[in-house]
Amino acid sequence: MATNAQPDPRRWKALAVLGVAYLMVVLDVSIVNVALPSIQQDLDFAPEDLQWVVSAYALTFGGFLLLGGRAGDLLGRRILFMSGLFLFALFSLICGLAVSSGMLIAARALQGLAGAILSPSVFSITLVTFPEGAERNKALGILGAIAGSGAAIGVLLGGVLTEYAGWEWIFFVNVPIGLGALALVPRFVSESKADGLARHFDSAGAVTVTGSLMLLVYGLTQTTNVGWGSLQTIGVLVGSAVLMAAFLVIEARSRSPLVPLGFFRRRTPTGANIIGLFLGTMTFGMFFLLSLYMQQVLGWSPVKTGVAYLAVALTAVVASGISQALVTRLSVKPILALGMGLMAAGLGYFTQVSPQGSFLGDLLPGFLLIGVGLGFSFVPISIAALAGIDGHESGLASGLINTSQQVGGALGLAVLATVSTTRTEHLLADGTNPAVALTDGFTLAFWVGAAIAVASVVATLIVLRGKDLDVPREAPAPAAA
């Protein structure tokens, strides 16, 4: 373990290994979106089930992220990182070999679990490997740049692999990269643990909250087939509520809870997590629907879809840098409100897409609004999530905001996909042209997303307290997807 007096001479090589592994995790949502229509066709996915390719990964990743961080602190960060890396490569291989929708969804859930083991260790190893100060800030900046550029790399790589090699290769590509990084870990990465922590894992909390969310998403997505008033829907949603109540009881009684409930007495960090959940809701659902629109309605190839997405991805990277400067000058609250307002404007713009749409007229203005909105949202929301948090709780606060975004993404994807699918199926039943029916379903879902964005603006203005945000704090680790 490195110390401030004698920094690890292998630290930059260690960071290279960590960065490669982290990039795999970051890519694994954006790289999938472009491939969704091909996956749907080859594995015969029902329209209401396709969103599980994204949701299964996001739910297990978000549900077990905090547990993965604590396990690394207690058992050893390097061994958890290596375990997560091996499992991520293994489950990526199984994803690529999937021969049915059920097999792919199960493998994606396991892949998300592996990501939850791997991802927290990337940042905790970085913190103990690099001495506090300029070098650590530079190392964290590199990881932040990986997170920011990952979306752009993912959509382009996903398009190229899907079109020229097959959708399976968006998963197969992780195998040689993961195993190659795994072979280098013992040479360059030192083992470390946190001293003085109670050796207790709140695995029951992680299982119950993840199970509750999975049942909730399942219940929402199946309403298109069985209806809201069916015994199946009611039973699944009641089961979700029971598991969530069990989670709250477990957290209240646990010696080392996954999420200490007292944390939510802090108004601004709690508000930041609510807004983060909304942000995940908007972004996951939007990219899912736009991927289907570009390929199923406009007839674009995966490569063309990936290239089109570069407009929003690159704009977000540039806007993030501008956002950091503006937050320093103007404070967190106005920049976050502006970012959420731009998200609302972008989603509102997408409500006018047409079956004969074009990139310049129907998509590019919305992409630019969304790109700036994302850049102006992620930086201030990360700062707000740490407002008033003591140093020993910063890991919890960082993990929680990332968890909120992942969970919000899965829930929002379920809601928006259900709205879209229900509307489309009703129109198809009435004899509407398929392209028109699909487009109408997408636009209705974009209206719902825009409403959520407006609610986020209101929450930003009402819930966040300016006095909590006066002192600039170190931003948490970027979300992994």
PAKEVEX-631355 format. One record per residue (C-alpha): x, y, z; residue in three letters. Coordinates in steps of 0.25 Angstrom, whole numbers, plus 2048, in hexadecimal, padded with zeros to 3 digits. Example, Ala and Ser with C-alpha at 12.3 -4.5 7.8 and 13.67 -1.06 7.14 Angstrom:
<nodes>
+-----+-----+-----+---------+
!   x !   y !   z ! residuo !
+-----+-----+-----+---------+
! 831 ! 7EE ! 81F !     ALA !
! 837 ! 7FC ! 81D !     SER !
+-----+-----+-----+---------+
</nodes>
This chain:
<nodes>
+-----+-----+-----+---------+
!   x !   y !   z ! residuo !
+-----+-----+-----+---------+
! 800 ! 800 ! 800 !     MET !
! 805 ! 80D ! 7FC !     ALA !
! 808 ! 819 ! 806 !     THR !
! 809 ! 827 ! 804 !     ASN !
! 818 ! 827 ! 807 !     ALA !
! 81C ! 81C ! 7FE !     GLN !
! 812 ! 81B ! 7F2 !     PRO !
! 811 ! 80E ! 7EB !     ASP !
! 81A ! 80F ! 7DF !     PRO !
! 811 ! 806 ! 7D7 !     ARG !
! 805 ! 80F ! 7D9 !     ARG !
! 803 ! 815 ! 7CB !     TRP !
! 804 ! 807 ! 7C5 !     LYS !
! 7FA ! 802 ! 7D0 !     ALA !
! 7F1 ! 80E ! 7CB !     LEU !
! 7F2 ! 809 ! 7BD !     ALA !
! 7ED ! 7FB ! 7C1 !     VAL !
! 7E2 ! 801 ! 7CA !     LEU !
! 7DE ! 80B ! 7BE !     GLY !
! 7DC ! 800 ! 7B4 !     VAL !
! 7D3 ! 7F8 ! 7BE !     ALA !
! 7CB ! 804 ! 7C1 !     TYR !
! 7C9 ! 807 ! 7B2 !     LEU !
! 7C3 ! 7F9 ! 7B0 !     MET !
! 7B8 ! 7FC ! 7BB !     VAL !
! 7B6 ! 80A ! 7B6 !     VAL !
! 7B4 ! 805 ! 7A8 !     LEU !
! 7AA ! 7FA ! 7AB !     ASP !
! 79D ! 802 ! 7AB !     VAL !
! 7A0 ! 80B ! 79F !     SER !
! 7A6 ! 800 ! 796 !     ILE !
! 799 ! 7F8 ! 798 !     VAL !
! 78F ! 803 ! 794 !     ASN !
! 794 ! 803 ! 785 !     VAL !
! 793 ! 7F4 ! 785 !     ALA !
! 785 ! 7F3 ! 78B !     LEU !
! 77D ! 7F1 ! 77D !     PRO !
! 787 ! 7E6 ! 779 !     SER !
! 786 ! 7DF ! 786 !     ILE !
! 776 ! 7E0 ! 786 !     GLN !
! 776 ! 7DA ! 778 !     GLN !
! 780 ! 7CE ! 77A !     ASP !
! 77B ! 7CA ! 788 !     LEU !
! 76C ! 7CD ! 785 !     ASP !
! 76A ! 7D7 ! 790 !     PHE !
! 75C ! 7DB ! 793 !     ALA !
! 75B ! 7EB ! 792 !     PRO !
! 758 ! 7EC ! 7A1 !     GLU !
! 764 ! 7E3 ! 7A5 !     ASP !
! 76F ! 7EA ! 79D !     LEU !
! 772 ! 7F4 ! 7A8 !     GLN !
! 776 ! 7E9 ! 7B1 !     TRP !
! 783 ! 7E8 ! 7A9 !     VAL !
! 787 ! 7F6 ! 7AF !     VAL !
! 77E ! 7F5 ! 7BC !     SER !
! 784 ! 7E8 ! 7C1 !     ALA !
! 792 ! 7ED ! 7C1 !     TYR !
! 78E ! 7FB ! 7C7 !     ALA !
! 786 ! 7F4 ! 7D2 !     LEU !
! 791 ! 7EB ! 7D7 !     THR !
! 79C ! 7F5 ! 7D5 !     PHE !
! 794 ! 7FF ! 7DD !     GLY !
! 78F ! 7F6 ! 7E7 !     GLY !
! 79C ! 7F0 ! 7EB !     PHE !
! 7A6 ! 7FC ! 7E9 !     LEU !
! 7A6 ! 800 ! 7F8 !     LEU !
! 7A8 ! 7F2 ! 7FC !     LEU !
! 7B3 ! 7F0 ! 7F2 !     GLY !
! 7BB ! 7FC ! 7F8 !     GLY !
! 7BA ! 7F7 ! 806 !     ARG !
! 7BE ! 7E9 ! 802 !     ALA !
! 7CA ! 7EF ! 7FC !     GLY !
! 7CE ! 7F7 ! 808 !     ASP !
! 7CC ! 7EB ! 811 !     LEU !
! 7D2 ! 7DF ! 809 !     LEU !
! 7DC ! 7E6 ! 800 !     GLY !
! 7DA ! 7F0 ! 7F5 !     ARG !
! 7E3 ! 7E9 ! 7EB !     ARG !
! 7DD ! 7DB ! 7ED !     ILE !
! 7CF ! 7E1 ! 7EB !     LEU !
! 7D4 ! 7E8 ! 7DF !     PHE !
! 7DA ! 7DC ! 7D9 !     MET !
! 7CD ! 7D4 ! 7DC !     SER !
! 7C4 ! 7DE ! 7D6 !     GLY !
! 7CD ! 7DF ! 7CA !     LEU !
! 7CD ! 7D0 ! 7C8 !     PHE !
! 7BE ! 7CF ! 7CA !     LEU !
! 7BB ! 7DA ! 7C1 !     PHE !
! 7C3 ! 7D4 ! 7B5 !     ALA !
! 7BC ! 7C6 ! 7B8 !     LEU !
! 7AE ! 7CC ! 7B8 !     PHE !
! 7B1 ! 7D4 ! 7AC !     SER !
! 7B5 ! 7C7 ! 7A5 !     LEU !
! 7A8 ! 7C1 ! 7A9 !     ILE !
! 7A0 ! 7CD ! 7A4 !     CYS !
! 7A7 ! 7CC ! 796 !     GLY !
! 7A3 ! 7BD ! 796 !     LEU !
! 795 ! 7BF ! 79A !     ALA !
! 78B ! 7B7 ! 792 !     VAL !
! 77E ! 7BD ! 798 !     SER !
! 779 ! 7C9 ! 79E !     SER !
! 778 ! 7C3 ! 7AC !     GLY !
! 787 ! 7BF ! 7AB !     MET !
! 78B ! 7CD ! 7A7 !     LEU !
! 783 ! 7D4 ! 7B2 !     ILE !
! 789 ! 7CA ! 7BD !     ALA !
! 797 ! 7CC ! 7B8 !     ALA !
! 795 ! 7DB ! 7B7 !     ARG !
! 790 ! 7DB ! 7C6 !     ALA !
! 79D ! 7D3 ! 7CA !     LEU !
! 7A6 ! 7DD ! 7C2 !     GLN !
! 7A0 ! 7E8 ! 7CA !     GLY !
! 7A3 ! 7E1 ! 7D7 !     LEU !
! 7B1 ! 7DF ! 7D2 !     ALA !
! 7B2 ! 7EE ! 7CE !     GLY !
! 7AD ! 7F1 ! 7DD !     ALA !
! 7B9 ! 7E9 ! 7E2 !     ILE !
! 7C3 ! 7EF ! 7D9 !     LEU !
! 7BF ! 7FE ! 7D8 !     SER !
! 7C1 ! 803 ! 7E6 !     PRO !
! 7CF ! 7FD ! 7E7 !     SER !
! 7D3 ! 805 ! 7DB !     VAL !
! 7D2 ! 812 ! 7E3 !     PHE !
! 7D6 ! 80C ! 7F1 !     SER !
! 7E3 ! 807 ! 7EB !     ILE !
! 7E5 ! 814 ! 7E4 !     THR !
! 7E3 ! 81B ! 7F1 !     LEU !
! 7ED ! 813 ! 7F9 !     VAL !
! 7F7 ! 812 ! 7EE !     THR !
! 7F9 ! 820 ! 7EB !     PHE !
! 7FD ! 82A ! 7F6 !     PRO !
! 7F3 ! 835 ! 7F9 !     GLU !
! 7F5 ! 842 ! 7F1 !     GLY !
! 7F8 ! 845 ! 7E2 !     ALA !
! 7FC ! 836 ! 7DE !     GLU !
! 7EF ! 831 ! 7E4 !     ARG !
! 7E6 ! 83C ! 7DE !     ASN !
! 7ED ! 839 ! 7D0 !     LYS !
! 7EA ! 82A ! 7D2 !     ALA !
! 7DC ! 82C ! 7D5 !     LEU !
! 7DB ! 836 ! 7CA !     GLY !
! 7DF ! 82B ! 7C0 !     ILE !
! 7D4 ! 822 ! 7C6 !     LEU !
! 7CA ! 82D ! 7C4 !     GLY !
! 7CF ! 82F ! 7B6 !     ALA !
! 7CD ! 820 ! 7B3 !     ILE !
! 7BF ! 821 ! 7B9 !     ALA !
! 7BC ! 82D ! 7B0 !     GLY !
! 7C1 ! 827 ! 7A3 !     SER !
! 7BC ! 819 ! 7A6 !     GLY !
! 7AE ! 81D ! 7A0 !     ALA !
! 7B4 ! 822 ! 793 !     ALA !
! 7BD ! 816 ! 792 !     ILE !
! 7B2 ! 80C ! 795 !     GLY !
! 7A8 ! 811 ! 78B !     VAL !
! 7B2 ! 811 ! 780 !     LEU !
! 7B9 ! 804 ! 783 !     LEU !
! 7AB ! 7FE ! 785 !     GLY !
! 7A7 ! 802 ! 778 !     GLY !
! 7B3 ! 7FD ! 771 !     VAL !
! 7B3 ! 7F0 ! 778 !     LEU !
! 7A4 ! 7ED ! 776 !     THR !
! 7A5 ! 7F0 ! 767 !     GLU !
! 7B2 ! 7EA ! 763 !     TYR !
! 7B4 ! 7DE ! 76D !     ALA !
! 7A6 ! 7DC ! 774 !     GLY !
! 7A0 ! 7E1 ! 781 !     TRP !
! 7A6 ! 7D5 ! 788 !     GLU !
! 7B4 ! 7DC ! 787 !     TRP !
! 7AF ! 7E8 ! 78F !     ILE !
! 7B1 ! 7DE ! 79B !     PHE !
! 7BC ! 7D5 ! 795 !     PHE !
! 7C5 ! 7E1 ! 794 !     VAL !
! 7C5 ! 7E2 ! 7A3 !     ASN !
! 7CB ! 7D4 ! 7A5 !     VAL !
! 7DA ! 7D6 ! 79F !     PRO !
! 7DA ! 7E4 ! 7A5 !     ILE !
! 7D6 ! 7DF ! 7B3 !     GLY !
! 7DF ! 7D3 ! 7B3 !     LEU !
! 7EB ! 7DC ! 7AE !     GLY !
! 7E8 ! 7E6 ! 7B9 !     ALA !
! 7E7 ! 7DB ! 7C4 !     LEU !
! 7F4 ! 7D5 ! 7C0 !     ALA !
! 7FB ! 7E3 ! 7C3 !     LEU !
! 7F4 ! 7E6 ! 7D0 !     VAL !
! 7FE ! 7DE ! 7D9 !     PRO !
! 80A ! 7E4 ! 7D3 !     ARG !
! 805 ! 7F3 ! 7D4 !     PHE !
! 7FA ! 7F4 ! 7DF !     VAL !
! 7FD ! 7F2 ! 7EE !     SER !
! 7F3 ! 7EC ! 7F8 !     GLU !
! 7EC ! 7F5 ! 802 !     SER !
! 7E1 ! 7F5 ! 80C !     LYS !
! 7DA ! 7FE ! 816 !     ALA !
! 7DE ! 7FD ! 824 !     ASP !
! 7D4 ! 7FD ! 830 !     GLY !
! 7C7 ! 7FA ! 829 !     LEU !
! 7BD ! 7F0 ! 82E !     ALA !
! 7BE ! 7E3 ! 826 !     ARG !
! 7AF ! 7E3 ! 823 !     HIS !
! 7A9 ! 7E3 ! 815 !     PHE !
! 79B ! 7E8 ! 813 !     ASP !
! 798 ! 7DE ! 808 !     SER !
! 78A ! 7DC ! 80C !     ALA !
! 788 ! 7EB ! 80A !     GLY !
! 78E ! 7EA ! 7FC !     ALA !
! 786 ! 7DE ! 7F8 !     VAL !
! 778 ! 7E3 ! 7FD !     THR !
! 779 ! 7F1 ! 7F7 !     VAL !
! 77E ! 7EB ! 7E9 !     THR !
! 773 ! 7E1 ! 7EA !     GLY !
! 769 ! 7EB ! 7ED !     SER !
! 76D ! 7F4 ! 7E1 !     LEU !
! 76D ! 7E8 ! 7D8 !     MET !
! 75F ! 7E4 ! 7DB !     LEU !
! 75B ! 7F3 ! 7D9 !     LEU !
! 761 ! 7F4 ! 7CC !     VAL !
! 75B ! 7E6 ! 7C8 !     TYR !
! 74E ! 7EA ! 7CC !     GLY !
! 74E ! 7F7 ! 7C4 !     LEU !
! 753 ! 7F1 ! 7B8 !     THR !
! 748 ! 7E5 ! 7B8 !     GLN !
! 73D ! 7EF ! 7B9 !     THR !
! 73C ! 7F0 ! 7AA !     THR !
! 739 ! 7E1 ! 7A9 !     ASN !
! 730 ! 7DE ! 7B6 !     VAL !
! 72B ! 7EC ! 7BA !     GLY !
! 72C ! 7F5 ! 7C6 !     TRP !
! 721 ! 7EE ! 7CD !     GLY !
! 725 ! 7E0 ! 7CB !     SER !
! 728 ! 7D7 ! 7D7 !     LEU !
! 736 ! 7D5 ! 7D1 !     GLN !
! 739 ! 7E4 ! 7D1 !     THR !
! 734 ! 7E6 ! 7DF !     ILE !
! 73B ! 7DA ! 7E5 !     GLY !
! 748 ! 7DE ! 7DF !     VAL !
! 747 ! 7ED ! 7E4 !     LEU !
! 743 ! 7E8 ! 7F2 !     VAL !
! 74F ! 7DF ! 7F2 !     GLY !
! 758 ! 7EB ! 7EE !     SER !
! 752 ! 7F3 ! 7F9 !     ALA !
! 754 ! 7E8 ! 803 !     VAL !
! 763 ! 7E6 ! 800 !     LEU !
! 765 ! 7F5 ! 800 !     MET !
! 75F ! 7F5 ! 80E !     ALA !
! 768 ! 7EA ! 812 !     ALA !
! 774 ! 7F2 ! 80D !     PHE !
! 770 ! 7FE ! 816 !     LEU !
! 76F ! 7F5 ! 822 !     VAL !
! 77C ! 7EE ! 81F !     ILE !
! 783 ! 7FC ! 81D !     GLU !
! 77D ! 801 ! 82B !     ALA !
! 782 ! 7F5 ! 832 !     ARG !
! 78F ! 7F2 ! 82B !     SER !
! 79C ! 7F4 ! 833 !     ARG !
! 7A3 ! 7F8 ! 825 !     SER !
! 797 ! 7FC ! 81C !     PRO !
! 799 ! 7FE ! 80E !     LEU !
! 792 ! 80B ! 80E !     VAL !
! 791 ! 811 ! 81C !     PRO !
! 783 ! 817 ! 81D !     LEU !
! 788 ! 823 ! 825 !     GLY !
! 78F ! 828 ! 818 !     PHE !
! 782 ! 82C ! 812 !     PHE !
! 780 ! 837 ! 81D !     ARG !
! 78A ! 83F ! 815 !     ARG !
! 781 ! 847 ! 80C !     ARG !
! 78B ! 84B ! 801 !     THR !
! 792 ! 83D ! 7FF !     PRO !
! 784 ! 837 ! 7FF !     THR !
! 77F ! 841 ! 7F5 !     GLY !
! 78B ! 83E ! 7EC !     ALA !
! 788 ! 82F ! 7EC !     ASN !
! 779 ! 832 ! 7E9 !     ILE !
! 77E ! 83A ! 7DD !     ILE !
! 788 ! 830 ! 7D9 !     GLY !
! 77D ! 825 ! 7D9 !     LEU !
! 775 ! 82F ! 7CF !     PHE !
! 781 ! 831 ! 7C7 !     LEU !
! 784 ! 822 ! 7C5 !     GLY !
! 775 ! 820 ! 7C2 !     THR !
! 776 ! 82A ! 7B6 !     MET !
! 783 ! 826 ! 7B0 !     THR !
! 781 ! 817 ! 7B0 !     PHE !
! 773 ! 818 ! 7AB !     GLY !
! 777 ! 822 ! 7A0 !     MET !
! 783 ! 81B ! 79A !     PHE !
! 77B ! 80E ! 79A !     PHE !
! 76F ! 814 ! 792 !     LEU !
! 778 ! 81C ! 789 !     LEU !
! 780 ! 810 ! 785 !     SER !
! 773 ! 809 ! 781 !     LEU !
! 76E ! 815 ! 77A !     TYR !
! 77B ! 817 ! 771 !     MET !
! 77C ! 808 ! 76D !     GLN !
! 76D ! 803 ! 76D !     GLN !
! 766 ! 810 ! 768 !     VAL !
! 771 ! 817 ! 760 !     LEU !
! 778 ! 80A ! 75B !     GLY !
! 786 ! 80F ! 75F !     TRP !
! 791 ! 805 ! 761 !     SER !
! 798 ! 802 ! 76E !     PRO !
! 7A4 ! 80A ! 76A !     VAL !
! 79C ! 816 ! 765 !     LYS !
! 794 ! 816 ! 772 !     THR !
! 7A2 ! 815 ! 77A !     GLY !
! 7A7 ! 821 ! 772 !     VAL !
! 79B ! 829 ! 775 !     ALA !
! 79C ! 827 ! 784 !     TYR !
! 7AA ! 82E ! 783 !     LEU !
! 7A3 ! 83B ! 783 !     ALA !
! 79D ! 83A ! 791 !     VAL !
! 7A9 ! 832 ! 796 !     ALA !
! 7B4 ! 83C ! 792 !     LEU !
! 7AB ! 848 ! 796 !     THR !
! 7A9 ! 842 ! 7A4 !     ALA !
! 7B9 ! 841 ! 7A5 !     VAL !
! 7BB ! 84F ! 7A1 !     VAL !
! 7AF ! 854 ! 7AA !     ALA !
! 7B5 ! 84D ! 7B6 !     SER !
! 7C1 ! 855 ! 7B5 !     GLY !
! 7BA ! 862 ! 7B4 !     ILE !
! 7B0 ! 85E ! 7BF !     SER !
! 7BC ! 85C ! 7C9 !     GLN !
! 7C0 ! 86B ! 7C7 !     ALA !
! 7B2 ! 870 ! 7C8 !     LEU !
! 7AF ! 869 ! 7D5 !     VAL !
! 7BC ! 86F ! 7DB !     THR !
! 7B7 ! 87D ! 7D7 !     ARG !
! 7A8 ! 87C ! 7D8 !     LEU !
! 7A6 ! 870 ! 7E2 !     SER !
! 79F ! 863 ! 7E0 !     VAL !
! 790 ! 866 ! 7E1 !     LYS !
! 78F ! 86F ! 7D5 !     PRO !
! 797 ! 866 ! 7CC !     ILE !
! 790 ! 859 ! 7D0 !     LEU !
! 783 ! 860 ! 7CD !     ALA !
! 787 ! 865 ! 7C0 !     LEU !
! 78C ! 857 ! 7BC !     GLY !
! 77F ! 851 ! 7C0 !     MET !
! 778 ! 85B ! 7B8 !     GLY !
! 780 ! 858 ! 7AC !     LEU !
! 77D ! 84A ! 7AE !     MET !
! 76E ! 84D ! 7AE !     ALA !
! 770 ! 855 ! 7A1 !     ALA !
! 777 ! 84A ! 79A !     GLY !
! 76D ! 840 ! 79E !     LEU !
! 762 ! 84A ! 79A !     GLY !
! 769 ! 84B ! 78C !     TYR !
! 768 ! 83C ! 78A !     PHE !
! 759 ! 83C ! 78B !     THR !
! 758 ! 841 ! 77D !     GLN !
! 760 ! 836 ! 776 !     VAL !
! 759 ! 830 ! 76A !     SER !
! 759 ! 823 ! 762 !     PRO !
! 761 ! 82A ! 757 !     GLN !
! 76A ! 832 ! 760 !     GLY !
! 778 ! 836 ! 75D !     SER !
! 785 ! 838 ! 766 !     PHE !
! 786 ! 847 ! 764 !     LEU !
! 777 ! 84A ! 766 !     GLY !
! 772 ! 840 ! 770 !     ASP !
! 77E ! 83C ! 778 !     LEU !
! 78A ! 845 ! 778 !     LEU !
! 784 ! 851 ! 77F !     PRO !
! 77F ! 848 ! 78A !     GLY !
! 78C ! 841 ! 78B !     PHE !
! 793 ! 84E ! 78D !     LEU !
! 789 ! 852 ! 798 !     LEU !
! 78B ! 845 ! 79F !     ILE !
! 79A ! 845 ! 79E !     GLY !
! 79B ! 852 ! 7A5 !     VAL !
! 790 ! 84E ! 7AF !     GLY !
! 798 ! 842 ! 7B3 !     LEU !
! 7A5 ! 849 ! 7B4 !     GLY !
! 79E ! 854 ! 7BD !     PHE !
! 798 ! 84A ! 7C5 !     SER !
! 7A2 ! 83F ! 7C9 !     PHE !
! 7AC ! 848 ! 7CF !     VAL !
! 7A3 ! 850 ! 7D8 !     PRO !
! 79B ! 844 ! 7DC !     ILE !
! 7A8 ! 83D ! 7E0 !     SER !
! 7AC ! 849 ! 7E9 !     ILE !
! 79E ! 84A ! 7EF !     ALA !
! 79E ! 83C ! 7F3 !     ALA !
! 7AA ! 83E ! 7FC !     LEU !
! 7A5 ! 84B ! 802 !     ALA !
! 7A7 ! 84B ! 811 !     GLY !
! 7AD ! 83D ! 811 !     ILE !
! 7B8 ! 83A ! 81A !     ASP !
! 7C5 ! 833 ! 814 !     GLY !
! 7C2 ! 825 ! 81A !     HIS !
! 7B4 ! 825 ! 813 !     GLU !
! 7B9 ! 82A ! 806 !     SER !
! 7BA ! 81C ! 800 !     GLY !
! 7AB ! 819 ! 804 !     LEU !
! 7A7 ! 826 ! 7FE !     ALA !
! 7AF ! 824 ! 7F1 !     SER !
! 7A9 ! 816 ! 7F0 !     GLY !
! 79B ! 81A ! 7F3 !     LEU !
! 79A ! 824 ! 7E8 !     ILE !
! 79F ! 81A ! 7DE !     ASN !
! 795 ! 810 ! 7E3 !     THR !
! 78A ! 81A ! 7E2 !     SER !
! 78D ! 81D ! 7D3 !     GLN !
! 78E ! 80E ! 7D0 !     GLN !
! 781 ! 80B ! 7D7 !     VAL !
! 77A ! 817 ! 7D1 !     GLY !
! 77F ! 813 ! 7C4 !     GLY !
! 779 ! 805 ! 7C5 !     ALA !
! 76C ! 80A ! 7CB !     LEU !
! 76A ! 815 ! 7C0 !     GLY !
! 76E ! 80C ! 7B5 !     LEU !
! 762 ! 803 ! 7BA !     ALA !
! 759 ! 80E ! 7BB !     VAL !
! 75C ! 815 ! 7AD !     LEU !
! 75D ! 807 ! 7A6 !     ALA !
! 750 ! 803 ! 7AC !     THR !
! 749 ! 810 ! 7A7 !     VAL !
! 74F ! 80F ! 799 !     SER !
! 74C ! 800 ! 797 !     THR !
! 73D ! 802 ! 79D !     THR !
! 73A ! 80E ! 793 !     ARG !
! 741 ! 807 ! 787 !     THR !
! 739 ! 7FA ! 78A !     GLU !
! 72C ! 801 ! 78B !     HIS !
! 72E ! 808 ! 77E !     LEU !
! 733 ! 7FB ! 777 !     LEU !
! 726 ! 7F5 ! 77B !     ALA !
! 71E ! 800 ! 775 !     ASP !
! 725 ! 7FE ! 767 !     GLY !
! 72F ! 809 ! 768 !     THR !
! 73C ! 809 ! 75F !     ASN !
! 747 ! 802 ! 768 !     PRO !
! 751 ! 80E ! 766 !     ALA !
! 746 ! 818 ! 76A !     VAL !
! 742 ! 80F ! 776 !     ALA !
! 750 ! 80E ! 77B !     LEU !
! 753 ! 81C ! 779 !     THR !
! 747 ! 820 ! 780 !     ASP !
! 74A ! 817 ! 78C !     GLY !
! 758 ! 81D ! 78D !     PHE !
! 753 ! 82B ! 78D !     THR !
! 749 ! 829 ! 798 !     LEU !
! 755 ! 823 ! 7A0 !     ALA !
! 75D ! 82F ! 79D !     PHE !
! 752 ! 838 ! 7A3 !     TRP !
! 752 ! 830 ! 7B0 !     VAL !
! 762 ! 831 ! 7B0 !     GLY !
! 760 ! 840 ! 7AE !     ALA !
! 756 ! 841 ! 7BA !     ALA !
! 760 ! 83A ! 7C3 !     ILE !
! 76B ! 844 ! 7BE !     ALA !
! 762 ! 84F ! 7C2 !     VAL !
! 760 ! 848 ! 7D0 !     ALA !
! 76F ! 848 ! 7D1 !     SER !
! 770 ! 857 ! 7CF !     VAL !
! 766 ! 859 ! 7DA !     VAL !
! 76D ! 850 ! 7E4 !     ALA !
! 77A ! 856 ! 7E1 !     THR !
! 774 ! 864 ! 7E4 !     LEU !
! 76C ! 860 ! 7F1 !     ILE !
! 774 ! 854 ! 7F7 !     VAL !
! 782 ! 858 ! 7F6 !     LEU !
! 787 ! 863 ! 800 !     ARG !
! 791 ! 86D ! 7FB !     GLY !
! 798 ! 86E ! 809 !     LYS !
! 79B ! 85F ! 808 !     ASP !
! 7A2 ! 862 ! 7FB !     LEU !
! 7AB ! 86D ! 7FE !     ASP !
! 7B8 ! 865 ! 801 !     VAL !
! 7BD ! 85E ! 7F5 !     PRO !
! 7C0 ! 84F ! 7F7 !     ARG !
! 7C6 ! 844 ! 7F0 !     GLU !
! 7BC ! 83E ! 7E6 !     ALA !
! 7B9 ! 82F ! 7E7 !     PRO !
! 7BD ! 825 ! 7DD !     ALA !
! 7B6 ! 826 ! 7D0 !     PRO !
! 7AB ! 81D ! 7CE !     ALA !
! 7AF ! 810 ! 7C6 !     ALA !
! 7A4 ! 811 ! 7BC !     ALA !
+-----+-----+-----+---------+
</nodes>
